């Protein structure tokens, strides 16, 4: 298989920084998709499905490239059903999400999809995150920084919210948005054909 140029279908600076650990050079071309149109009832199916949707959308534009699509889902179970926390729509929504996660364990699933050369592969990683009890003042101070506004679940462990962490089971990179521990071997296998 000929060497294909890699394209990351994400505008996330966190994903871009992590991908540099796996790939020497790549193009960034965020996918323009309607994420609300994809419905799934568990976090793995949602994360992988959205990652594939993004990768396929960019692959239509960059047909001779290897497109990497990603999506991170923050979720917790409530009464047997999954509740998903997307990016907050405003500060009040961010505060609500953080109050919900305070003192609780939730899952973070980042799905990835590789599309190119007429092939597609999906995968994911799952981490369990437990927050300390968060005071309303701590939440308000964090939300005032603006940091939670572009992050699923209204937090990112790479910023000041890392102090919220009580316990992490799994990959920190997965929580940040790109599970390089799983993506690296998948990329190698994909390129090897």
N, C-alpha and C positions, 0 to 999 in steps of 0.2 A: 504494500500500500504506500502510495506516495505521501510525503510529509505534507500535512495540511496546516494552514494557518489557523491559530486558535482565536476564537471570538467569545468574549464573555457577554452574555445577554443580561447584564445587570449594571446599574449605575452606582451600586453600593461601593463606597471607597473602602469599606472593611473587606468586602469580598475581593476587590482588586488587590489589596495589600496581601491577603492570604494566598491568592492565586500566584503571585510572584514567587512563592516558595516552591511551586510545582512546574511553572512554565516560564521560560526566559523572556518571551515577548508575546503579547496578545493585543488584540483590538477590543475596545469596549463599545458595544452597541446595545443599549438597553432595549428590551422587548416592549412593544406597544400592544398590550393585550388587555382584555377585560377580565380581570381576575375574579370578579363577582359572578361571571358566567359559569365558572367551574365549581361544581358542588361535590363534596365528598363528606363522609360521616366519621372518618377517623383521621388523625393527624398525618399518618404515613401516606395514605392515599391522597390527601390534600396536598401535602408538600411535594410528593413526586409528580402528581398530576399537573400542578402549576409550574413546576420546573420544566416538565416536558412541553407544556403549552408555550412557555417563553422560548425555549430552545428551538422548537419547530418554527415559531414565528420569525426568528432571526435567521434560521437556516433557509427560509424561502428567499431571503435577500442575499445571503452569503452561501450559495449552494456548494461552492468548492472548499468550504472551510469546516473546521470542527467547532461546533457551537456548544458552549457550556451554559446551561440554564440552571438556575437555583431558586429555591424559595424556602423561607424559614417560617415555621408555624409554631406558635406558642399556644398550648392547650392544657386544660385540666378536666378531669372527669367529675361530673356532678349528677348524682342520681342515675348512674349507669350510662349517661350520654356525655359526649365530648362538647365542651365549650371552647371556642376559639377566640383568641385575642389578637386582632390585627393591629395595624398601626393606629394610634389614637387620632381621632378627628380634631380634637382640640385639647386644651389643658384640663378641662373638667373630665374628659374621657380618660386622659392619661392618669389622673388622680384616682379615678374609679378603678382602673385596671390594677394599679399598684396596691390599692387597698384590698382588692380581691386576692392578689398574690401574697400579701403580707402574712408571714407565718405559715405559709402553705407550700406544698410540693406540686410542681407542674412539670410538663414535658416540653422540650424544645426539639423539634424535628426539622432538620434541613434536608430537603430533597434536592437531588441533582440529576440532570439529564445531559447526555452526550449525544449529539446528532451530527452526522456527517457521512459522506460517502455511501448514502443509501442505508445507513444503519442507525439504530438508536438504542441507547442503554440508559436505564434509570437506576438510582440507588438512593440511599439515605443514611443518616445517622440520627440517633436519638439520645438525648441527655436528660437526666432528671435533675431539676433545680429546686432547692428548698430555700426560701427566703426567711430571714429573721423577721421578728415582729417589727413593722415600720410605723413610726409615729406619724401623725398627720403633718407635723411640722417638717419632718424629714422628707416626706413625700412632696410637700409644697415647695421646699427648697430645691429639690431635684427637678421638679417640673419647671420651675422658674429658670433653670439653666437652658431650657430648650432641647436638651439632649434626648429626651424620650420621644420626641415628636416624629421621628422617621424610623422608629423601630417597632417591630411586632412585640406586643406585650408591654410596650412603653418603657423598655429598658434595654441596655446593652452592657454586658459584663466587661467590655473594654473601656467603659467610661466610669464616671464616679459612682454609678450604681453597683459596682463590684463590691462595695461595702455592704450591700443588702444581702449578700450571699451567706447562707448558713452552711449549705452542703451542695456539692456538685458531684453527680454520678455520671461520668461520661466525658466527652470532649468539650473543652472550653472553645476550641475553634468552631465546633458545630453550633454552639450557642451564639457565637459572634456572627456566624452566617455562612461559613464554608467549611464543611467537614473534610479537611485536606487528608486526614488519616485514611478515609474511605475513598475520597476522590482520586488521590494519587495512584493507587493500584488500578482503579477503574480506567483512568486515562492511559496508563501504560498498556493495559490489556486491549483497550480500544484501538490505540495506535498500532499495536502489534498485529491487529486484525484477526 
